């Protein structure tokens, strides 16, 4: 099903001559299919899996063969001249503690890479959503500036008629034309920001450079946000960064245990067979290295330092996530309060003020300046309201990335 969704999304993006509608689900599917970060994480995970295979492997035996010629010396009882043959086999034997700790370290490495891949997916999803909703933000901004421009153009047409019939002076027309120029500049600025947002979205999802895309969605997503204490507990318990740091700490501890286990000699079993022209020998024995000069003190201290570093990294990840959560939570609360404030009265009051100014202008009770002032106020309030909605959505995406909430606009 995922492959089908990605294929359909690619077909939609490559449709010739049309702006393909791009939903958030399609954007996420494209990012998951095209992102080099995902491929990098998969490669790291495959390498960690191979590390477990390597850790499970037994040491290979060693086989030796020697051959030569034996010559007799001019002594009383010389040896029998002829061919010499020597065969030997040695097999290193690992102690159970060395093998166990090495395998444990490899497994913790796989767990770390798995959590790293999960974290990469979380970051990728958040990046796509930030870019996607930024495009929606800029698209709505264009709509607002277009409405403002159309309103000023309509007002300018009315003023032009009044100037032609002599009801008002030409100064009113000049003011309307200046306001049109300002609105056109705002429109171009909004279009430029929209183009930049679309370019960022293309990079995030790996979309082809050809063909237009038309993201569709809403900035108003209703998601239940838990209390801060509950969210903090959830984040510190489930976030991939914490799990990865914990796995790295356990891996470092296993490597330290492995270095300590290697202090004890790892002996080997040795057997040989030698064939002389007149004699045959069979021998068996043990090969035991003597840890006289090197007791792996340096390796153990280095592994212990790595454990301390991993513990510090895990603690730092907790601090960073706690700070990020509190920052995103505060941003969400502030933006949500602003949105509710605008919805409660500010936006309606600005719209009512413009309507009243336009009516008064049509009846000759107010001048064009009052209408333009009311229009500027409405445009400013609309812009602030749009920014507050986007900031609220942006904070929700940050909270989702941290694991405090789930399913921001993706149908989960």
C-alpha positions as CSV (number, residue, x, y, z in Angstrom):
1,X,0.0,0.0,0.0
2,X,2.8,2.4,0.8
3,X,4.5,1.8,-2.6
4,X,1.1,2.4,-4.3
5,X,0.7,5.7,-2.4
6,X,4.2,6.8,-3.3
7,X,3.7,5.9,-7.0
8,X,0.4,7.8,-7.2
9,X,2.0,10.8,-5.5
10,X,4.8,10.8,-8.0
11,X,2.4,10.6,-10.9
12,X,0.4,13.5,-9.5
13,X,3.5,15.6,-9.1
14,X,4.7,14.9,-12.7
15,X,1.3,15.7,-14.3
16,X,2.1,17.9,-17.3
17,X,0.7,21.4,-17.5
18,X,-1.2,21.2,-14.2
19,X,-0.6,22.1,-10.6
20,X,-0.9,18.8,-8.8
21,X,-2.7,18.9,-5.5
22,X,-0.4,17.7,-2.8
23,X,-1.9,16.5,0.5
24,X,0.2,16.1,3.6
25,X,-0.1,12.3,3.4
26,X,1.4,12.4,-0.2
27,X,4.1,14.7,0.9
28,X,5.1,12.4,3.8
29,X,5.1,9.4,1.5
30,X,7.3,11.1,-1.0
31,X,9.7,12.2,1.7
32,X,9.9,8.7,3.1
33,X,10.6,7.3,-0.3
34,X,13.1,9.9,-1.5
35,X,15.0,11.1,1.5
36,X,18.7,10.3,1.6
37,X,18.6,10.5,5.4
38,X,16.3,7.5,5.5
39,X,18.7,5.6,3.3
40,X,21.6,6.6,5.5
41,X,19.8,5.4,8.6
42,X,19.0,2.1,6.9
43,X,22.6,1.6,6.0
44,X,23.7,2.3,9.6
45,X,21.2,-0.2,10.8
46,X,22.3,-2.8,8.3
47,X,25.9,-2.2,9.5
48,X,24.9,-2.7,13.1
49,X,23.1,-5.9,12.2
50,X,26.2,-7.2,10.5
51,X,28.1,-6.3,13.7
52,X,26.0,-8.9,15.6
53,X,26.9,-11.5,13.0
54,X,30.5,-10.6,13.4
55,X,30.2,-10.7,17.2
56,X,28.7,-14.2,17.1
57,X,31.5,-15.6,14.9
58,X,34.0,-18.0,16.5
59,X,37.7,-17.5,15.9
60,X,39.0,-19.4,12.9
61,X,41.5,-22.3,13.4
62,X,45.0,-22.0,12.0
63,X,46.6,-24.8,9.9
64,X,50.3,-24.9,9.2
65,X,52.3,-27.2,6.9
66,X,56.0,-27.5,6.6
67,X,58.0,-29.7,4.3
68,X,61.7,-30.2,3.7
69,X,64.6,-32.6,3.2
70,X,66.5,-34.3,6.0
71,X,70.2,-35.2,5.2
72,X,72.5,-37.5,7.1
73,X,75.6,-36.1,8.8
74,X,78.9,-37.9,9.0
75,X,78.5,-39.1,12.6
76,X,78.4,-42.5,14.2
77,X,74.6,-42.8,14.2
78,X,73.4,-40.5,11.4
79,X,69.7,-39.8,10.8
80,X,67.9,-41.4,7.9
81,X,67.9,-39.0,5.0
82,X,64.6,-38.3,3.4
83,X,61.5,-36.1,3.3
84,X,60.4,-34.1,6.4
85,X,56.7,-33.3,6.9
86,X,55.2,-31.2,9.7
87,X,51.4,-30.5,10.2
88,X,49.9,-28.4,12.9
89,X,46.5,-27.0,13.9
90,X,45.7,-24.3,16.5
91,X,42.3,-23.2,17.6
92,X,41.9,-20.0,19.8
93,X,39.4,-20.5,22.6
94,X,37.4,-17.5,23.8
95,X,36.3,-17.3,27.4
96,X,32.5,-17.0,27.8
97,X,32.7,-13.5,29.4
98,X,34.6,-12.1,26.3
99,X,32.1,-13.5,23.9
100,X,29.1,-12.5,26.0
101,X,30.1,-8.9,26.4
102,X,31.2,-8.5,22.8
103,X,27.8,-9.8,21.6
104,X,26.0,-7.6,24.1
105,X,27.8,-4.5,22.8
106,X,26.9,-5.4,19.2
107,X,23.2,-5.8,20.2
108,X,23.2,-2.4,21.9
109,X,24.7,-1.0,18.8
110,X,21.9,-2.4,16.7
111,X,19.4,-1.0,19.2
112,X,21.1,2.4,19.0
113,X,21.0,2.5,15.2
114,X,17.3,1.4,15.3
115,X,16.5,4.3,17.6
116,X,18.6,6.6,15.4
117,X,16.5,5.6,12.4
118,X,13.3,6.2,14.3
119,X,14.6,9.6,15.3
120,X,15.5,10.4,11.7
121,X,12.0,9.5,10.6
122,X,10.6,11.7,13.3
123,X,12.8,14.7,12.3
124,X,11.9,14.1,8.6
125,X,8.2,14.1,9.3
126,X,8.5,17.3,11.3
127,X,10.6,18.9,8.6
128,X,8.0,18.0,5.9
129,X,5.2,19.3,8.1
130,X,6.9,22.5,8.9
131,X,7.6,23.1,5.2
132,X,4.1,22.0,4.2
133,X,2.3,24.3,6.6
134,X,4.6,27.2,5.8
135,X,3.4,26.9,2.2
136,X,-0.2,26.9,3.4
137,X,0.6,30.0,5.5
138,X,2.1,31.8,2.5
139,X,-0.8,30.7,0.2
140,X,-3.3,32.2,2.6
141,X,-1.2,35.3,3.0
142,X,-1.4,35.7,-0.8
143,X,-5.2,35.4,-0.6
144,X,-5.4,38.1,2.0
145,X,-3.2,40.5,0.1
146,X,-5.2,39.8,-3.1
147,X,-8.4,40.6,-1.3
148,X,-6.9,43.8,0.0
149,X,-5.6,44.7,-3.4
150,X,-9.0,44.1,-5.0
151,X,-10.7,46.2,-2.3
152,X,-8.4,49.1,-2.9
153,X,-8.8,48.8,-6.7
154,X,-12.5,48.8,-6.3
155,X,-12.2,51.9,-4.1
156,X,-10.0,53.5,-6.6
157,X,-12.6,53.0,-9.4
158,X,-15.2,54.6,-7.2
159,X,-13.0,57.5,-6.5
160,X,-12.2,57.9,-10.2
161,X,-15.9,58.2,-11.0
162,X,-16.4,60.8,-8.3
163,X,-13.4,62.7,-9.5
164,X,-14.8,62.7,-13.1
165,X,-18.1,64.1,-12.0
166,X,-16.5,66.6,-9.7
167,X,-17.8,65.3,-6.4
168,X,-14.3,64.9,-4.8
169,X,-10.8,66.4,-5.5
170,X,-8.1,64.6,-7.4
171,X,-6.1,64.2,-4.2
172,X,-8.5,61.4,-3.2
173,X,-7.6,59.6,-6.4
174,X,-3.9,60.1,-5.7
175,X,-4.3,58.6,-2.3
176,X,-6.1,55.6,-3.7
177,X,-3.5,55.0,-6.3
178,X,-0.7,55.2,-3.7
179,X,-2.6,52.6,-1.7
180,X,-2.8,50.4,-4.7
181,X,1.0,50.6,-5.2
182,X,1.4,49.6,-1.5
183,X,-1.0,46.7,-1.9
184,X,0.8,45.5,-5.1
185,X,4.1,45.6,-3.3
186,X,2.7,43.5,-0.5
187,X,1.2,41.1,-3.0
188,X,4.6,40.6,-4.7
189,X,6.3,40.1,-1.3
190,X,3.7,37.5,-0.4
191,X,4.2,35.7,-3.7
192,X,8.0,35.7,-3.3
193,X,7.7,34.2,0.2
194,X,5.3,31.6,-1.2
195,X,7.8,30.7,-3.9
196,X,10.5,30.3,-1.3
197,X,8.3,28.1,0.9
198,X,7.4,25.9,-2.1
199,X,11.1,25.5,-2.9
200,X,11.8,24.4,0.7
201,X,9.0,21.9,0.5
202,X,10.4,20.4,-2.7
203,X,13.7,19.8,-1.0
204,X,12.0,18.3,2.0
205,X,10.0,15.8,0.0
206,X,12.4,15.2,-2.8
207,X,9.9,16.4,-5.4
208,X,11.0,16.7,-9.1
209,X,12.1,20.1,-10.2
210,X,9.6,20.1,-13.1
211,X,5.9,20.6,-12.6
212,X,4.0,22.8,-10.2
213,X,2.8,21.5,-6.9
214,X,-0.3,22.8,-5.0
215,X,-0.3,21.9,-1.3
216,X,-3.8,21.7,0.0
217,X,-4.8,21.6,3.7
218,X,-5.8,23.7,6.7
219,X,-3.9,25.5,9.3
220,X,-6.6,24.8,11.9
221,X,-5.9,21.3,13.3
222,X,-7.5,20.3,16.5
223,X,-5.2,18.2,18.6
224,X,-5.5,17.5,22.3
225,X,-2.4,18.8,24.2
226,X,-1.8,17.1,27.5
227,X,-0.6,19.0,30.6
228,X,3.0,19.9,30.7
229,X,4.0,17.5,33.4
230,X,2.4,14.6,31.6
231,X,4.0,15.6,28.3
232,X,7.4,15.9,29.9
233,X,7.1,12.4,31.4
234,X,6.0,11.0,28.0
235,X,8.8,12.7,26.1
236,X,11.6,11.6,28.5
237,X,10.3,8.1,28.4
238,X,9.7,7.6,24.7
239,X,11.7,10.0,22.6
240,X,14.2,8.3,20.2
241,X,17.0,10.5,21.3
242,X,16.7,9.3,24.9
243,X,16.4,5.7,23.8
244,X,19.4,6.0,21.5
245,X,21.5,7.7,24.2
246,X,20.5,5.0,26.7
247,X,21.5,2.3,24.2
248,X,24.8,4.0,23.6
249,X,25.4,4.1,27.3
250,X,24.7,0.4,27.7
251,X,26.9,-0.3,24.7
252,X,29.8,1.6,26.3
253,X,29.3,-0.3,29.5
254,X,29.4,-3.6,27.6
255,X,32.6,-2.6,25.8
256,X,34.1,-1.7,29.2
257,X,33.1,-5.2,30.5
258,X,34.6,-6.7,27.4
259,X,37.9,-4.9,27.9
260,X,38.1,-6.1,31.5
261,X,37.3,-9.7,30.4
262,X,40.2,-9.5,27.9
263,X,42.7,-9.0,30.8
264,X,42.5,-12.8,31.4
265,X,44.5,-14.8,28.9
266,X,42.6,-16.2,25.9
267,X,44.3,-19.6,25.5
268,X,44.4,-21.8,22.4
269,X,44.5,-25.5,21.7
270,X,47.5,-26.7,19.7
271,X,48.1,-30.0,18.0
272,X,50.8,-31.1,15.6
273,X,52.0,-34.1,13.6
274,X,55.5,-34.5,12.3
275,X,56.8,-37.2,9.9
276,X,60.4,-37.9,9.6
277,X,61.9,-40.7,7.4
278,X,62.5,-42.8,10.4
279,X,60.3,-41.3,13.1
280,X,56.7,-40.0,13.6
281,X,55.6,-37.5,16.3
282,X,52.2,-36.5,17.7
283,X,52.0,-33.5,20.0
284,X,49.1,-31.6,21.7
285,X,49.2,-28.7,24.0
286,X,48.0,-25.2,25.0
287,X,49.0,-21.8,23.9
288,X,48.6,-19.3,26.8
289,X,49.7,-15.7,26.4
290,X,51.2,-14.2,29.5
291,X,49.9,-10.7,30.4
292,X,53.2,-9.5,31.9
293,X,53.7,-6.2,30.1
294,X,50.3,-5.3,28.8
295,X,47.3,-5.7,31.2
296,X,45.1,-3.6,28.9
297,X,45.1,-0.7,31.4
298,X,44.9,1.9,28.7
299,X,42.1,0.2,26.8
300,X,40.1,-0.2,30.1
301,X,40.6,3.5,31.0
302,X,39.5,4.5,27.5
303,X,36.4,2.4,27.7
304,X,35.6,3.8,31.2
305,X,35.9,7.3,29.8
306,X,33.5,6.4,27.0
307,X,31.0,5.2,29.6
308,X,31.3,8.6,31.4
309,X,30.8,10.4,28.1
310,X,27.8,8.3,27.2
311,X,26.2,9.0,30.6
312,X,26.8,12.8,30.1
313,X,25.3,12.7,26.6
314,X,22.2,10.9,27.9
315,X,21.8,13.6,30.7
316,X,22.3,16.4,28.1
317,X,19.7,14.9,25.8
318,X,17.2,15.0,28.7
319,X,18.0,18.7,29.4
320,X,17.7,19.6,25.7
321,X,14.4,17.8,25.3
322,X,13.0,19.3,28.5
323,X,14.0,22.8,27.3
324,X,12.6,22.2,23.8
325,X,9.3,20.9,25.3
326,X,8.9,23.9,27.5
327,X,9.6,26.3,24.7
328,X,7.2,24.6,22.3
329,X,4.5,24.3,25.0
330,X,4.8,28.0,25.8
331,X,4.7,28.9,22.1
332,X,1.6,26.8,21.6
333,X,-0.2,28.4,24.6
334,X,0.7,31.9,23.6
335,X,-0.3,31.3,19.9
336,X,-3.5,29.6,20.9
337,X,-4.5,32.4,23.2
338,X,-3.8,34.9,20.4
339,X,-6.0,32.9,18.0
340,X,-8.8,32.7,20.5
341,X,-8.5,36.4,21.1
342,X,-8.7,37.2,17.4
343,X,-11.7,34.9,17.0
344,X,-13.4,36.3,20.0
345,X,-13.7,39.9,18.7
346,X,-10.6,41.5,17.2
347,X,-11.1,40.1,13.7
348,X,-14.8,40.7,13.7
349,X,-14.4,44.3,15.0
350,X,-11.9,45.1,12.3
351,X,-14.2,43.7,9.6
352,X,-17.1,45.6,11.0
353,X,-15.1,48.8,11.2
354,X,-14.2,48.5,7.5
355,X,-17.8,47.8,6.5
356,X,-18.9,50.8,8.5
357,X,-16.3,53.1,6.9
358,X,-17.2,51.9,3.4
359,X,-20.9,52.6,4.1
360,X,-20.1,56.0,5.5
361,X,-17.9,56.8,2.5
362,X,-20.7,55.8,0.1
363,X,-23.1,58.2,1.8
364,X,-20.5,60.9,1.9
365,X,-20.1,61.0,5.7
366,X,-16.5,60.0,5.7
367,X,-13.5,60.5,3.4
368,X,-11.2,58.0,1.7
369,X,-8.7,58.3,4.4
370,X,-11.0,56.7,7.0
371,X,-11.7,53.8,4.5
372,X,-8.0,53.3,3.9
373,X,-7.2,53.4,7.6
374,X,-9.9,50.8,8.3
375,X,-8.6,48.6,5.5
376,X,-5.1,48.8,6.8
377,X,-6.2,47.8,10.3
378,X,-8.2,44.9,8.9
379,X,-5.1,43.8,6.8
380,X,-2.9,44.0,9.9
381,X,-5.3,42.1,12.0
382,X,-5.7,39.4,9.4
383,X,-2.0,39.1,9.1
384,X,-1.5,38.8,12.8
385,X,-4.3,36.3,13.0
386,X,-2.8,34.2,10.2
387,X,0.7,34.4,11.8
388,X,-0.8,33.3,15.2
389,X,-2.5,30.3,13.5
390,X,0.7,29.3,11.8
391,X,2.7,29.7,15.0
392,X,0.2,27.5,16.8
393,X,0.5,24.9,14.1
394,X,4.3,25.2,14.2
395,X,4.4,24.6,17.9
396,X,2.1,21.6,17.6
397,X,4.5,20.1,15.1
398,X,7.4,20.7,17.5
399,X,5.3,19.0,20.2
400,X,4.7,16.1,17.9
401,X,8.4,15.8,17.0
402,X,9.1,15.6,20.8
403,X,6.4,13.0,21.2
404,X,4.1,15.0,23.4
405,X,1.2,14.8,20.9
406,X,0.6,12.7,17.8
407,X,-1.0,12.9,14.4
408,X,-0.8,16.6,13.3
409,X,-2.9,16.8,10.2
410,X,-1.8,13.4,8.7
411,X,-4.9,11.4,9.4
412,X,-3.4,9.4,12.2
